[in-house]
Amino acid sequence: MNIGISNDIFKGNGSIAFNVRDSFNSNKRLVTTFGSDFTSDLELQYRVRQINLSLTYRFNQKQHRGKKGN
């Protein structure tokens, strides 16, 4: 499960975001192989948990104004 949150900052000229991929660290698989004289257990994790924090600032961002009617 992925979760994230973001918020506008600097009077709307920027944003900050925090995201977590595989928040419960549940993207794991267990593989067991049986042979005539062995047993092999293998735990696979395709993607590890990732935590991201990003800050975006928009330079020269102009305010959007509504169209003027005729």
C-alpha positions as CSV (number, residue, x, y, z in Angstrom):
1,M,0.0,0.0,0.0
2,N,1.3,3.5,-0.9
3,I,0.4,6.6,1.0
4,G,1.1,10.2,0.5
5,I,0.2,13.8,1.5
6,S,1.0,17.2,0.0
7,N,0.3,20.8,0.9
8,D,0.7,24.1,-0.8
9,I,3.1,26.5,0.8
10,F,4.6,30.0,0.1
11,K,1.1,31.5,-0.7
12,G,0.5,28.9,-3.4
13,N,3.9,29.3,-5.1
14,G,5.2,26.1,-3.7
15,S,4.3,22.7,-2.4
16,I,5.7,20.0,-0.1
17,A,4.9,16.3,-0.5
18,F,5.7,13.2,1.5
19,N,5.1,9.8,0.0
20,V,5.8,6.2,1.2
21,R,5.8,3.3,-1.2
22,D,5.0,-0.1,0.3
23,S,4.3,1.5,3.7
24,F,3.7,-1.8,5.5
25,N,6.7,-3.5,3.9
26,S,4.4,-6.2,2.6
27,N,5.7,-6.6,-1.0
28,K,7.5,-9.9,-0.1
29,R,7.1,-13.4,-1.5
30,L,8.3,-16.7,0.1
31,V,9.3,-19.5,-2.2
32,T,10.0,-23.0,-0.9
33,T,11.7,-25.6,-3.1
34,F,11.8,-29.3,-2.1
35,G,14.3,-31.7,-3.6
36,S,15.1,-35.3,-2.9
37,D,17.8,-34.4,-0.4
38,F,17.2,-30.6,0.3
39,T,14.7,-27.9,1.1
40,S,15.4,-24.3,0.1
41,D,13.5,-21.3,1.4
42,L,13.9,-18.0,-0.4
43,E,12.3,-14.7,0.5
44,L,12.0,-12.2,-2.4
45,Q,11.3,-8.5,-2.1
46,Y,10.7,-7.0,-5.5
47,R,10.7,-3.4,-4.4
48,V,11.9,-2.2,-1.0
49,R,10.0,0.5,0.9
50,Q,10.8,4.0,-0.4
51,I,10.2,7.2,1.4
52,N,10.2,10.5,-0.5
53,L,10.0,14.1,0.6
54,S,9.9,16.7,-2.1
55,L,9.8,20.5,-2.1
56,T,8.6,22.3,-5.2
57,Y,8.8,26.1,-5.8
58,R,7.3,27.7,-8.8
59,F,9.2,30.8,-9.9
60,N,7.3,33.6,-11.7
61,Q,4.0,31.9,-11.2
62,K,1.3,34.3,-12.4
63,Q,-2.1,34.3,-10.9
64,H,-4.8,32.9,-13.2
65,R,-7.6,35.4,-13.9
66,G,-10.9,34.5,-15.3
67,K,-11.8,35.5,-18.9
68,K,-13.5,38.8,-19.3
69,G,-16.7,38.6,-21.2
70,N,-17.7,40.9,-24.1
